[in-house]
Amino acid sequence: MNKIKIGVVGCGSIAQHRHLPEYENNEHVEIVAVCDIVEDRVQKVAEKYGARAYTDYEELIADGKVEAISVCTPNYLHAPISVAALRAGKHVLCEKPMATSSVEAQEMIQAAEESGKKLMIAHNQRFVPSHEKARKLIESGELGKIYSFRSAFGHGGPEGWSADGADSWFFKKKEAFIGAMGDLGVHKTDLLRYILGEEFAEVGSFIETSSKENADVDDTAVCVLKTESGIIGTLAASWSYVSKEDNSTIIYGEKAILRLEDDPVHSLVVQYATGEVVKYELGGIQTNEEGGQRNSHVIEQFVASIVHDTEPSVTGDEGMKSLQVVLAALESNETKRIVKIN
């Protein structure tokens, strides 16, 4: 079989720790082009993977060899690059958050529909074993009625992870558009939608910049969310957890409580109302602390959708619904009102 020719736009940390190594390990693809505005960075990456180096994404998209691309750039470029690539007949895997507005997200979805090419959003939390198991348990009725949840994603901030350290685009509103809520919160809005199997209807939030002096975006956010069926819970996203990363989710049901990624050894703990406790060792969640080297499964899912011509496991529509919860949280914080999601 002919290998799919891949181009990666943006050679920062997410590309270097996740996309590029995972493409390299995938037998169905060949990395042929990489792009970054920092010339020495892109040259190093190009050399490492035997790919052609570009400093202009439009030139990479125009490269007739490239059949599919990963968009690993600052957030404000996600939509323009994705739309241009889709219109040029390339499949697109785009990092989260997929866009900076619903209008942009819609443009991406439309470009994918019109071109007949794949558009997948890199929401990797769906592929974590404990999260997949939790979804199945809830779906099967094992927990009975779901009452509530709480979910958190926080660490010390992107400066420890981003290729540009404290000078990272993550802290600049013009490039990032949104801070911890876009970096981490959108992971959890997507995860909760996936696990609970329903959409959010209302959002209230407090969003602050309290720990990062060099940032003009949020670094600490707490949201109250309500699903269409009336399940209520909280979501916290933060760059101010200075000691240890928190990536846990707890689901409170009629017959049991699910604790996900809350115990260092058992990635899923089920505490039944009867007093019985079942502990699962399913392999932990990916963390930035370990250099993010554990397989995220995002690349293999994206590649499989191209190889088998199937719908990507996280479509543009799914990405947009998860983004809309974040956009509603921003609006709630600004208006000091509960915001309904259409």
N, C-alpha and C positions, 0 to 999 in steps of 0.2 A: 504493500500500500504506500502511496505517496505521503510523505510527511507534511503536516500543516505548517506553513511558514509563518512564524510569529515575529511581531515587532512589539517592543515594550517602550512606552512613552513615559518618561520620568524614571530616573535611576537612583532615587533616594532609598531610604531604608526598607519600605514595603516591597519595592521591586527587588532589592538585593537580598532580603531575608526570606521572602516568600515566593514572589512570581518567578523570578529567574531560576532559582534552584529547583523549583517544582516543575517548571517547563523542561529544564535540563534532564530531570529524572523521568520525564514522560516519553515513552517510546513512539508516540504518534506525532511528535512535533519537532521542529528544528527552529532555534532562535536565529533569525537572519538579520534583524535590525534593532538598534536601541537608540533612544533619543534623550538628551538632557541639555538644558541651557548651560550647564557648567561643563566646559569643554574637557578639562582633564578627567573629570568624573566619568563622562560618557566614553572617553577613549579607553580608560582602564577597564570598564565593564565590557566594551566591545572586544577588547583583546582577550579578556577572560573567556568569553563565550563564542569567540570567532565570528562575531557579527559586524555588520556595517554600522558606523557611528553617524548619527545626525544631531545637529543642534536646533533644528527647526522641525516641529512635528508635521507641518504641512508637506515637507519633503519626504518624510518617512511614509506618510499616508499615500503620497504619489508614487511610491516605490511599487512597481508592478509585481514584484516578488512576494510582497507581504500579503498574507491572506486573512490574518486575524491579529488584533492588537489588545494589549493590556494598557489601560489608562491609569497610571500611578502618579499623577501630578497633583499640585495643590487643587483644592476643591473647586475654585472658580473656573478652572479649565476643563473639568470633567465633561460637562455638557457640550461645549464647543468642539472639543476633540472627538468625542463619541459620535456626535452628529456628522461631522466631516468624514470620519472613517466609515460609518454606516452608509453614507451617501456615495462613498467611493467603492462600495461593495466589499467592505471588510467586516468580519465578525468582531464584536467588541465585548471585552470583559472590563467593567469599570469599577474602580474602588468606591467605597462608600464615604460620605453620603453621595448618592448618584449625581446630585445637582444642588443648586442653591435656591431653587424655587420650583413650585409645581409646574409652572409654564415650561421651564427648561426640561424637567423630567418628561413632560408630555411630548416635547419636541424629539427627545431621544427615542421614546416609545414609537412615535410616528415614523421616524427615520428607519427604525428597525423593521416596522411593518411594510413600509414602502420598498425597502431594499430586499426584503426576504432574508436578511442576515440575522444571526443570533445576537442578542443583547443580554448579558448576564451581569448582575451586580454582586460584588464580592462580599456578601454577608456570610462569613465563615462560621458564625456561632451555631447556625442550623446543623452543621455537620459534626458537632461535638457529640460523642457517644451518649453522654448523660442527658443531653438535650433531646436527642432523637428518642431515647428510651422514655423520657418524661412525656413527650408528646403522645407516644403510643399508650402509656398508662392512662393518661387523661382521656384520650379518644375511646379507649376500651371501657370507660366507666369505672375503673378501679378506684378512683378517688371520690366517686359520686359527684355531687354538685360542687363546683369550685366557688369558694367565697372570696378569696383575696390572694394577693401576691406581694412580694417585695423583691426588687432586683437592683443590683448595684454594679457599676463598673468604674473603678477608680485606680489610679496609680500616681506616681510622683510627677507626671507630666511628660510631654514629648521631647523635652530637651535631652533626656537620657536615652532616647530611642531614635530621634530624627537625625538624618545625615548632617543637618546644619546646626545641631545643638540648640543653644539658647537663642540663636538668630533664626530659628526655623520659621517657615511660612505659617506654621500652625498657630502662631501668636498674632498674625497680622490679618485684621478683619478684611482687608481688600482682597487677600488671596485665599483665606480660609473661610470667610463669611461667618463662620460659627465655630466656637471653641470645643470644650469638652462634650457638649451636647451633640455636636456633629461628629466628633472623633469617636466617642464612646457611647453616648446616649442612643444614637441611631442603631448601634449593634443590639441594644437591649429592646428598643421598640420593635425591631424585626424579630428578635428571639421570642418575645412575649406573644406577638401575633402568631408566630409559628407554633409555639407550645400550646397556647390556649385554643388555637384553631378558630379565632374570631377577630373582628376588627375593633379598634378603639373608636369611641363615639365622642368622648369629652376629655379635655385636658386642662389642668391647672398647674401653674409652676412658679417657682422662685429661681431665678438664674442670676448668678453674681460673678464678678471678677474679684476674688478675695486673696488669692495666694500668689499670683504671677504679676509682678510689677512691670514686666516688659510686654504685657499682653493687652490688646484692645478687643479681645474676645472673652467669652465666659470661661471660667475654670472650675466652677462649682454649680451644680444644678440639682434641684430636687423637684420631681413632678408627681402629681397625683393623676392617675389615669382611670378611666371607666370604660369598660367594653360595652358593646351593643346589648349584651344580655344582662349587664349590671354587675359584672365582676369589677371590684375596685382594688387598687393597689398603688404602690409607690415605685418610682424609678429614680435612682441617684446616679449622676455622672460627674466625675471629678478628676482634676489634675492635682488635687491637694492631699492625696493619701500618701504621706511621705515615707512610711515604713514598708508596707507590704501591699501588693496589688490585691484588690478585691474584685472578684468577677462572679459573684454568687447570685443565685435566684432561689427564692423559697415560694412554694405554691401551697396555699392552705385550702384543703378540701373538706368535704363532709365526712369522708371515711379515712382520710390520711393527710399527712403533710409531706411534701417532697422537698428535700434539701439538695440543691444542685450546686456542685463546685464550692461547697461550703466547708467540706472536711478535706484535709490534705491527702488522705489516703483513699477514702471512698467518695468517688465523684458523684454518686447518687445515694442518698439515704432516704428510705421511706419509713416514716413513723406512723403506724396505723392507730386508729382510735382504740383498738382492742389492747394496745400496749405492745404489740409485736413490732419489732424493728428489723427491716431488711436493708443490708448494706451491699452496694454494688461497687466493685473495682473495675471501672470501664476504661481507665486511661484518662489522664487529666486534660484540662483545657490548655490551649496554646497561650503562652504568656510572653510579654515583651522581655521579661527578666531573663529568659533562657535564650534570648536572641531570636526567638520566634522560629526555631528550626523544625519544630514538629509540623508534620504535614497538615495543612489547613483544609485539604480536599477540594478547595475552590478550583484550582487549576484542572484537576482531573475531571471535575464535574463539567467545567466549561468545554474542555477538549472532547469529552464524551458526547456532549450535545452536538458538536460539529461532526464528529466521526459517525455517529448514528442518526444524525439529522432529527434529533428530538428537542423538545422544549427545554431550555436551560432550567436548572432547579431553582434559581432565583431570577425571575423574569424582571423586565423593566417595570411592569405593573406592581410587582411585589416590592421592588425597591422604592417606588413612588409612594406606596401606602405607608411604608416605614418612615420615609422622609416627611410625609404630611403630619405625622404625630409630633415630630421635632419642630416643624414650622408652627404648629398649633401651640406648642410649649413656648416658643419665642413670642408669639402673639399674646399669649396669656400673661407672660411676664411684663410685657409692655403695657397692656391695657388694664392689668390687675383684675381680669375677669376670667371665668371659666370659658374656654373656647370649644365650640362644637366642631367636629370634623365632618365635612361633607362626604 
